[in-house]
Amino acid sequence: MKSIFFIIILLSLFESNANAYLGLGPLIPLIGNAIVFIFFGFLAILGLFWLPAKKLLQYLKNKKKRISLVNSIFHHYIDINLT
């Protein structure tokens, strides 16, 4: 056991050149992952703002309908009582 440990330490002290070219192989998946990450981050931020905005627009639309309904009932009631 001591001899294996000694050999590993001895081999790690020597310097050697590793003439290797990695190329674009590892870079292409990193770029793809970055694009996917940015896309889903954008969707998450959009989702945070879209649902409240949709509910607000729906509320305002229904509010206009309710106001027009109340006004029509009110004007109809006034017309009935005046005649």
C-alpha positions in Angstrom: 0.0 0.0 0.0 2.8 2.4 0.9 4.6 1.5 -2.4 1.5 2.4 -4.5 1.1 5.7 -2.7 4.9 6.4 -3.1 4.7 5.6 -6.9 1.6 7.9 -7.4 3.4 10.8 -5.6 6.6 10.1 -7.5 4.8 10.1 -10.9 2.9 13.3 -10.1 6.1 15.2 -9.5 7.3 14.7 -13.1 6.2 17.1 -15.7 5.0 15.8 -19.1 3.4 17.4 -22.1 0.0 16.3 -23.3 -0.2 17.4 -26.8 -4.0 17.2 -27.2 -6.5 19.3 -29.1 -10.0 19.3 -27.8 -11.6 21.3 -30.6 -15.2 22.4 -30.6 -16.6 19.1 -29.4 -17.0 20.1 -25.7 -17.9 23.7 -26.6 -21.0 22.9 -28.8 -23.1 21.3 -25.9 -22.1 24.2 -23.6 -23.4 26.7 -26.1 -26.6 24.7 -26.6 -27.1 24.4 -22.8 -26.6 28.2 -22.4 -29.2 28.9 -25.1 -31.7 26.5 -23.4 -31.0 28.0 -20.0 -31.5 31.6 -21.3 -34.8 30.6 -23.1 -36.3 28.9 -20.0 -35.2 31.8 -17.8 -37.0 34.2 -20.2 -40.1 32.0 -20.1 -40.0 31.9 -16.3 -39.7 35.7 -16.0 -42.5 36.1 -18.6 -44.7 33.7 -16.7 -44.2 35.7 -13.5 -45.6 38.8 -15.2 -48.1 37.3 -17.6 -50.5 35.7 -15.2 -51.1 38.8 -13.0 -51.4 41.0 -16.2 -53.9 38.5 -17.7 -55.9 38.5 -14.4 -55.8 42.3 -14.3 -57.0 42.7 -17.9 -59.8 40.2 -17.3 -60.9 42.1 -14.2 -60.9 45.4 -16.0 -62.9 43.9 -18.9 -65.5 42.4 -16.5 -65.6 45.6 -14.6 -66.7 47.5 -17.8 -69.4 44.9 -18.4 -70.6 45.1 -14.9 -70.8 48.9 -15.0 -72.6 48.9 -18.3 -75.1 46.3 -16.9 -75.7 48.4 -13.8 -76.2 51.5 -16.0 -78.6 49.8 -18.3 -80.7 48.5 -15.3 -80.6 51.9 -13.6 -81.7 53.7 -16.8 -84.4 51.2 -17.4 -85.6 51.6 -13.8 -85.6 55.4 -14.2 -87.6 55.2 -17.5 -90.2 53.0 -15.9 -90.7 55.3 -12.9 -90.8 58.4 -14.9 -93.6 57.2 -17.2 
